[in-house]
Amino acid sequence: MNKTEPAGTLYLIPSSLGEQRLRSVWPDDHFRLINTLNIFIVENIRTARRFLKRAGYQRPFDEVIFHVINKDGPESDDLAFLDAGFDGGSVGLLSEAGCPCIADPGQLVVSRAHEMNIRVKPLVGPSSILLALMASGLNGQQFCFHGYLPIQKGPRSKKIKEIEKKSQNSGATQIFMETPFRNNTLASDVLRQCLPDTRFCIAADLCKNTEYICTMPIIQWREKGLPELHKRPAIFLLSRP
């Protein structure tokens, strides 16, 4: 095949957040598109099947090929299926929640696709990071996403102080997240470590009926107290005035 001709198409398929209706976040073209695909790259076959059923997928699953990638990102050897899996056809990379490759494994799949001259087509869908930033009232012109902060208390406290200082020096909003069962510990550390006038936003359960979004200075958070965040997907943002 001529190098200038795409060897196939890799569709980056966003999922919903929580149990929100897909019709509220997907255009009609997405529903038509997924029914043209019979090869998907996923983190978990069971949840991928459940999601495809919600999306009105009509093909029998015994005719569908699922390639599973590790939640921390695939190893190079795990991508060998890409070498023969396209041949001018199309494959869908499906996220567990939100957008593929954004705080989500899959970037190595996309990187290999570019190396193989496979067309990469991102599809529109919800991103908890961008939704939280939109609703925070903090600087949306400059921002930095840190992913997960250190688990250990000492390194975590040091990192919180570092990103607060970074916000003060740059003016950029600092965004980070945590495994849901450690949310309460992280939020409490932010209240202990940050300066009173630092603005802190908690965005939890985005797009669910229990959605919670609130931005206040640290001193007000200390007075009000934190919401219960245990096992609730959450995004945290902070910014120095």
N, C-alpha and C positions, 0 to 999 in steps of 0.2 A: 504494500500500500504506500502511495506517495506520502511523504512526511507532512505535506501541507494539508492532507485530507484527514479529518478526525477519525480515529479508530473506533469510535463509539461515543456514547454519552453516559456520564455519571450524574445522576440527578440527586441533589442533596435535599432530602425530604424532611421538612420540619414536622414535629409532632405537636400535640396540644399540651397545655399546662394543666395538670389536674384532669378533671372530667368535663372541661368546657366543650361546648358543641363545636364540632369542626366547621360547621357552616359559618360560625362567627369569626373564624380566622383563616379559612381556606377559600380561595376563589374556585369557581366551578371547574376551571381547567385542571386543577390538582386532582379532582376526583376522576376525571377522564384519564389523566395521565397514568395514575397508578395501576389502572386496569390494563394498560399496555405492557406492564412489566411483569416478568416472572422470575427475576433474580434480584435478591435484596441482600444488602450488607447490614447486619444488625448486631446489637449487643446481646439480645436475649430472644430466642425464637418464639417462646410462648407469648411474651408481651408484644412482640412484633405482629404475631398472628391476631392477637386480640385487637390491636390498634387497626390493622388492615380491615378487620370485620367491621369496626366502627366506621371506617371510611368507605364502606360499601364495596370492598374488593370482592369481585365475583368469580375469580378463578379458583378451582379446587386446589387446596394447599399441597396435595400430593403431586401437583404439576409445578410447584414453586421450589426454587433453589434458594436456601438461606445460607449465607456465609457469616459466621460469627466472629466478631472482633473483640478483643479484650477490652474491658471497661477503662483500662489505663492507656489504651492505644495499642494497635497491633504491632507485633514484631515484624521485621522485614520478611521473614519466612512465611508469615501468615498471609502475606499479600500475593503469594505465588498464583492464586486463582485469577488475579487480574490479568496475568499474561495470556490466559486463554478464555477468560470469561466475557470478553467484549466482542471481538471480531466484527466490529461494525454495529453491534447491538446496543442495548441500553440496560443499565443497572441502577437500582435505587439504593442510596445510603440513607438509612432511616434512623433518626434520633429517638432515644427513649422519651425525652421531654424537651421541648423547645427546638432550637436550631442545631443541626449537625455541626460539629467542629468548634462550637462556641461553648467553652467549659464542658466539653463533650468529646469523646474519642472520635477519631475519623480523619484527623488532619494528615496522617501518613497515607491513608487511602487516597486522599485528594492529591497529595504530593506525588505519589506514584502514578496517578492518572495523568498529571501534567507531563511527567517524564515519558509516558507512553503515547503522548499526543491524543489522549482521550479528552473529549470536550467535557468540561465541568459546568453544570447548570444548577445554580442555587435557586431554590424556590422560596417564596415569601412565607413567613410564618412567625409565631410569637417567640420572642427572646426575653426571658425573665430579667436579664441584665439591662437591656435597653428599656423595658417597661418600668423597671425600678428607677432608672435614671430619669426617664421622662416625668415620673410622678414625684420625684424627690424635691424639686425646686432648687437643686444644686446645679453647679456649673455643667452644662451639657455641651459646651464648646471644647472643653479640655477635660479628659478623664483618663483614668488608668485602672485596669482590672488586674487584681492580684491573684485571683483564684482562691485557693484554700490557704489560710494562714497556718503557721506551725501548730502542732498539737500540744507540745510541751509548754507549760505555763511560762517559763522564763523566756524562751525564744519567741513565744507568741506576744508577750508583753512588749518585748523589744521591737518586734515588727510593727505593732500598733503605733508605738511612738515614732518609728521611722516613717510610716506612711502619713501620720499626722503632720510631721515636719515637712514631708514632701509636698503635701497639700498647701502648707503655709508658704513654701518657697515658690511653688509653681502656679498656685491658684486652681490646680486641677482637682476634680472630684476623685476620691479614692474609693474603689469598689472592691468588695471581697465577699466570700461566702464560707459556709461551714457545713459539715455533715449535720443533718437536722437534729440528731440526738445530742450534739454539742453546741447548739445555738445559744442556749441560756448561758453557758460558761463563757463563750466568746463575747456576747453582748455585755455581760457583767464586767469582763476585763476591759472592754472599751470605755465603759463608764468610769472605771477606776483609773485608767491610764491617761485619758485625754483631758485637755484643758477645758475649763467650764464653758467657754464660748464657742468651742468647736461644734459645728452642726453635724448631727448624726441622724441618719435615716434608716429605719427598719421597714423592709417591704417583704411581707410573708404571705404565703398562700395566694400568690398572684393568679388571677383569673378563676379563683374558686369563690364559693359563696362566703367563705370565712376570710376573704382577702383583708389584709391589714397593711396600711401604709401610713407612716407618721415620721415627720422630720422636726426635730427640736434641738436647741443647744444642749450640750451635755448636762449643764446645771439643772435644766428643766426635767431631763430624763431622771436625774437623781432624785428630784422631788416627787415626780409622778410615779416612778417605778417602771420596770420593764413588763411588757406583756408576756404571757406564757408562750414560749417558742419551741418547746420540745416536740421533735418529730414533725415540725412544719417547715417545708422548703422556704428558705429566706435568702434575701440579698441584703447586704449591709453597705452603706455609703457614708462617707464622712468628708467634711470640708472645713477648712479654716476660713474665717471671715476676712 
